[in-house]
């Protein structure tokens, strides 16, 4: 699978993260990708049958399955409250619903909205190397403990997969081969916000939302919760207005 240009499976991704977790113990993250939520087509809702990602301290780095047959890397430094998502195959720099759920679980820490920045990182030239790039971006951050948001990293794609195999055989990761000449490509950064209005901390996209029905004159209450968190099947009122 590693040598024949196939798409990397979760087992390989998780083995890589386990090695890196031991190699860089001061960095948080490296949780199993199997914790990603699944969408139940019959019930038309997200399920978390295999558990959920847990909140992590900074610095933190994580590889995610987006729910669209694609791997990406997220990270958060100690000096920046924003979360960075590194996507090697992005056309519109947007987040899938599955990714929003995962990022919120790891990084939101109870915030009502989470700022996510998507740098225009190096893009893969094929449709199967997203996992290799996700690992390479993770390794790059672990070794440097910072993200260069000014200049784009230039990995040498033809050497990336052989380097990955070599690192796995040794049980130790070194930075992936890249051009030593300084990149002249400035990095554009796209920003997105994940809304987490409900008291449960999960993002709004996790489930249908309902708003408090209370009004004072023409002003409506601005509190919203997920349908299942409301505990009611009809009109819902927040704690402030329930007994008013």
Secondary structure as the mmCIF struct_conf table of DSSP 4:
data_model
#
loop_
_struct_conf.conf_type_id
_struct_conf.id
_struct_conf.beg_label_comp_id
_struct_conf.beg_label_asym_id
_struct_conf.beg_label_seq_id
_struct_conf.end_label_comp_id
_struct_conf.end_label_asym_id
_struct_conf.end_label_seq_id
TURN_TY1_P TURN_TY1_P1 UNK A 2 UNK A 5
HELX_LH_PP_P HELX_LH_PP_P1 UNK A 6 UNK A 9
HELX_RH_AL_P HELX_RH_AL_P1 UNK A 10 UNK A 23
TURN_TY1_P TURN_TY1_P2 UNK A 25 UNK A 26
BEND BEND1 UNK A 27 UNK A 27
STRN STRN1 UNK A 28 UNK A 29
HELX_RH_3T_P HELX_RH_3T_P1 UNK A 33 UNK A 35
BEND BEND2 UNK A 36 UNK A 36
STRN STRN2 UNK A 38 UNK A 40
TURN_TY1_P TURN_TY1_P3 UNK A 41 UNK A 44
STRN STRN3 UNK A 45 UNK A 47
TURN_TY1_P TURN_TY1_P4 UNK A 49 UNK A 50
HELX_LH_PP_P HELX_LH_PP_P2 UNK A 57 UNK A 57
BEND BEND3 UNK A 58 UNK A 59
STRN STRN4 UNK A 60 UNK A 65
BEND BEND4 UNK A 67 UNK A 69
STRN STRN5 UNK A 71 UNK A 76
TURN_TY1_P TURN_TY1_P5 UNK A 78 UNK A 79
BEND BEND5 UNK A 81 UNK A 82
STRN STRN6 UNK A 83 UNK A 86
TURN_TY1_P TURN_TY1_P6 UNK A 88 UNK A 89
BEND BEND6 UNK A 91 UNK A 92
HELX_RH_AL_P HELX_RH_AL_P2 UNK A 97 UNK A 107
TURN_TY1_P TURN_TY1_P7 UNK A 109 UNK A 110
BEND BEND7 UNK A 112 UNK A 112
STRN STRN7 UNK A 113 UNK A 119
HELX_LH_PP_P HELX_LH_PP_P3 UNK A 121 UNK A 124
BEND BEND8 UNK A 125 UNK A 128
HELX_RH_AL_P HELX_RH_AL_P3 UNK A 130 UNK A 144
BEND BEND9 UNK A 145 UNK A 146
BEND BEND10 UNK A 149 UNK A 150
STRN STRN8 UNK A 151 UNK A 151
STRN STRN9 UNK A 155 UNK A 155
HELX_RH_AL_P HELX_RH_AL_P4 UNK A 157 UNK A 170
TURN_TY1_P TURN_TY1_P8 UNK A 171 UNK A 171
HELX_LH_PP_P HELX_LH_PP_P4 UNK A 175 UNK A 177
STRN STRN10 UNK A 178 UNK A 178
BEND BEND11 UNK A 181 UNK A 181
HELX_LH_PP_P HELX_LH_PP_P5 UNK A 182 UNK A 183
STRN STRN11 UNK A 186 UNK A 186
HELX_LH_PP_P HELX_LH_PP_P6 UNK A 187 UNK A 188
STRN STRN12 UNK A 189 UNK A 195
BEND BEND12 UNK A 198 UNK A 198
TURN_TY1_P TURN_TY1_P9 UNK A 199 UNK A 200
HELX_RH_3T_P HELX_RH_3T_P2 UNK A 204 UNK A 206
BEND BEND13 UNK A 207 UNK A 207
STRN STRN13 UNK A 209 UNK A 211
STRN STRN14 UNK A 215 UNK A 216
TURN_TY1_P TURN_TY1_P10 UNK A 217 UNK A 218
STRN STRN15 UNK A 219 UNK A 220
HELX_LH_PP_P HELX_LH_PP_P7 UNK A 221 UNK A 221
STRN STRN16 UNK A 224 UNK A 226
HELX_RH_AL_P HELX_RH_AL_P5 UNK A 227 UNK A 230
BEND BEND14 UNK A 233 UNK A 234
HELX_RH_AL_P HELX_RH_AL_P6 UNK A 239 UNK A 242
TURN_TY1_P TURN_TY1_P11 UNK A 243 UNK A 243
#
